[in-house]
Amino acid sequence: MRLRAKVGTIKWILLLYYLAISLTVLSFIYFIPKDMSMDHTIQMILCIYLLLFPIVLFYTLRYALHLFLFLLAFIAGFYGFYHYSIDDHSISNALYFTFRLYLLDLADVFTQDGSSPVRYPLLLEIARWAAASYTISTIFIAIYRTLEKKIALFFVQSIGNHHVILGYNEKSQHLIHDLRGRNERVVVVDEQFLPETQNMLETMKVLVIQAPLNDEHIFKVCGITKAKSVSIFYENDQNNLYILLKLEQFFQDLTVQRIFKKLIIHIEEHHYKAELISFLKTVNLIPAPIKVINVYEEVAKRFWKKHQAVFQHGNDVHLLVVGHDSFGKQIISEAEKSFQKNKKDGQFTITILDEFMEREVCGNIEKIPFNIEKDSLESAIANHHYKFTQIFICLDEDYMDLMEGVELSEIFPDMPIYMHFTDESIHQTFRIATTKTKKSLYSTGTIKDVLTKEYLKL
């Protein structure tokens, strides 16, 4: 299965390789005069090498051309020096002469007096040109990789058309992966990156810039005026607000037209979001529409947009929400908005189980003290005076969500049970666990679903 998957990913490269090799071999047969150096043995060796080399492509594409040139030069050079030099040189000498080819130096051992012949054996011509191509390309690639970051910075500063993401964490990571999956250019800025994180991002061809929050030149460095979009994703809301103010100050001294399509700023706390939205009404210096988001709110919006039918039939709806943290609050808030939008004759009530100090009823919301580690969720549901129509499990730990959901689905097989996962691996486990057996378990979706170019309209 793995081999088949790898063949599928590089099949076009394999086709191009064999096409190029076939054309090259035909050119040699019909246009290049042969000599005694191209005997049947070396022809057979080279044919086997050319046919089997694509095995290397399954392990590396980045260094495949280098390996091809190096091995071709080595095979042709060693065979040519060992069999066709004037004197009977040892294997050691033949190896030494071969490695001199990579230093762009060909040992003149094909004439009696050691002078350069007018014409070298064809096999040695192949070897020296392959070795020279390998060495020169290696030098240029080394130079490019040394200056790669400066070249990339120059490119984004002068041409642009990239996405700038300020702040790296598990949330912005999903957006980065989505943008790179669509071959979009991405620049990521943060105060500090772990070595393994930086290596991972650079492998994905993401331009990584490490800079403190108060760096006055960071916006120029990352080419923000020529970016497609800017996303502010620091984990600390205060840092996000600070960057926004810095960005406003940056544009005070610039006379630019609208450049990037959208500015996204992520805010974790609701009270910060309300203050920010109010503040943005007074901001007119940033040349782009600004969207304030919270990933949990977006997941909840996306969920209820797909489940409008819950409120459209006029039936009573009674939601049970287990857990009242970030996502639990958002699923309740968006449910109320969806109900108001699709208001019918049915009754809408919400029961929340969490570590409240005491039982409280406010309007259509009932809060009940509950400790998931001590109390039985099954008993809380069975003993409640309402019959719930949907259950949402929004606990802190994904694994606990899954375990509680699986247990409840066996006790209440006809009741829809929704779980929220933050860990993608747990979400995959959930999908596998519910593939073959029909259960009433569903996922509300993950933050990965809303951190995409398409969803954010970047």
Buried (B, 14 or more C-beta within 10 A) or exposed (E): EEEEEEEEEBEEEEEEBEEEBEEEEEEBEEEEEEBEBBBEEBEEEBEEBBEEBBEBBBEEEEEBEBBBBBBBBBBBBBBBBBBBBEEEBEEEBBBEBBBBBBEEEBBBBBEEEEEEEEEBBBBBBBBBBBBBBBBEEBEEBEEEEEEBEEEBBEBBBEEBEBBBBBBBEBBBBBBBBBBBEEEBBBBBBBBEBEEEBBEBBBEBEBBBBEBEBEBEEBBEBBBBBBBBBBBBBBBEBEBBBBBBEBBBEBBEEEEEEEBBBBBBBBBBEBEBBEBBEEEBEEBEEBBBEBBBBBBBBBBBBBBBEEBEEBBBEEEEBBBBBBBBEBBBBBBBBBBBEBBEEBEEEBEBBBBBBBEEEEEEEEEBBBBBEBEBEEEEBBEBBEEBEBEBBBBBBBBEBBEBBBEBBBEBBEEBEEBBBBBBBBBBEBBEBBEEBBEEEEBBBBBBBBBBBBBBBEBBEB
